[in-house]
Amino acid sequence: MLLGYLSYIIGETLGLSAIMSLFVCGVTMSHYTFHNISKEGQSGSVVSINTLGHATEAFLFIYLGLSLFAINQETFSLSFTIYVVIGSFFA
């Protein structure tokens, strides 16, 4: 965990993309650590990471769904919303 934080701090200090340095550090560390733990540890880490991924995905959709009620009605544009949905389908 400290190595990931260190890569983030170094990227931020140098004025580079700290998120990208954290991403590259995570990919590199996952490749190294996955092959150096036991088979039980590998299966346990895969299950826990999948569970965490599903939980964060559910939180994101709940947050986006509830934020619909926080939209200021004066700035809401139905035509803009339709254009965005159509553009998303084509993208």
C-alpha positions as CSV (number, residue, x, y, z in Angstrom):
1,M,0.0,0.0,0.0
2,L,2.9,2.3,0.8
3,L,4.4,1.6,-2.6
4,G,1.2,2.7,-4.4
5,Y,1.0,5.9,-2.3
6,L,4.7,6.6,-3.0
7,S,4.1,6.3,-6.8
8,Y,1.1,8.7,-6.4
9,I,3.2,11.2,-4.4
10,I,6.1,11.1,-6.9
11,G,3.8,11.6,-9.9
12,E,2.1,14.5,-8.1
13,T,5.4,16.1,-7.1
14,L,6.8,15.9,-10.6
15,G,3.7,17.4,-12.2
16,L,2.9,14.3,-14.0
17,S,-0.4,12.3,-14.0
18,A,-0.5,10.8,-10.6
19,I,-3.5,8.7,-11.4
20,M,-1.6,7.1,-14.4
21,S,1.5,6.4,-12.2
22,L,-0.8,4.8,-9.6
23,F,-2.4,2.7,-12.4
24,V,0.9,1.5,-13.8
25,C,2.2,0.8,-10.3
26,G,-1.0,-1.3,-9.5
27,V,-0.7,-3.3,-12.7
28,T,3.0,-4.0,-12.1
29,M,2.4,-4.9,-8.4
30,S,-0.6,-7.2,-9.2
31,H,1.5,-9.2,-11.7
32,Y,4.3,-9.6,-9.3
33,T,2.2,-10.4,-6.1
34,F,-0.4,-12.7,-7.7
35,H,2.3,-15.2,-8.7
36,N,4.1,-15.1,-5.4
37,I,1.2,-16.0,-3.1
38,S,-0.3,-19.5,-2.4
39,K,-3.1,-21.0,-4.4
40,E,-5.5,-20.3,-1.5
41,G,-4.3,-16.7,-1.3
42,Q,-4.8,-16.3,-5.1
43,S,-8.4,-17.6,-5.0
44,G,-9.2,-15.5,-1.9
45,S,-7.8,-12.4,-3.4
46,V,-9.8,-12.9,-6.6
47,V,-13.0,-13.4,-4.7
48,S,-12.4,-10.4,-2.5
49,I,-11.5,-8.1,-5.4
50,N,-14.6,-9.2,-7.3
51,T,-16.8,-8.6,-4.3
52,L,-15.3,-5.2,-3.8
53,G,-15.8,-4.4,-7.5
54,H,-19.5,-5.3,-7.4
55,A,-20.0,-3.3,-4.2
56,T,-18.4,-0.2,-5.6
57,E,-20.4,-0.6,-8.9
58,A,-23.6,-0.9,-6.9
59,F,-22.7,2.2,-4.9
60,L,-22.0,4.2,-8.0
61,F,-25.3,3.3,-9.6
62,I,-27.2,4.1,-6.4
63,Y,-25.3,7.5,-6.1
64,L,-26.1,8.3,-9.8
65,G,-29.7,7.4,-9.3
66,L,-30.1,9.5,-6.2
67,S,-28.4,12.4,-7.8
68,L,-31.2,12.6,-10.3
69,F,-33.3,14.1,-7.6
70,A,-30.7,16.8,-6.9
71,I,-30.8,18.3,-10.4
72,N,-31.7,22.0,-10.5
73,Q,-34.9,22.2,-12.5
74,E,-34.0,25.6,-14.0
75,T,-30.9,24.2,-15.8
76,F,-32.3,20.9,-16.9
77,S,-32.6,20.5,-20.6
78,L,-34.5,17.5,-22.0
79,S,-33.2,18.0,-25.5
80,F,-29.6,18.0,-24.3
81,T,-30.3,14.8,-22.3
82,I,-31.7,13.1,-25.5
83,Y,-28.6,14.2,-27.5
84,V,-26.3,12.8,-24.9
85,V,-28.1,9.4,-24.8
86,I,-28.1,9.2,-28.6
87,G,-24.5,10.2,-28.7
88,S,-23.7,7.5,-26.1
89,F,-25.4,4.8,-28.2
90,F,-23.4,5.8,-31.3
91,A,-20.1,6.0,-29.3
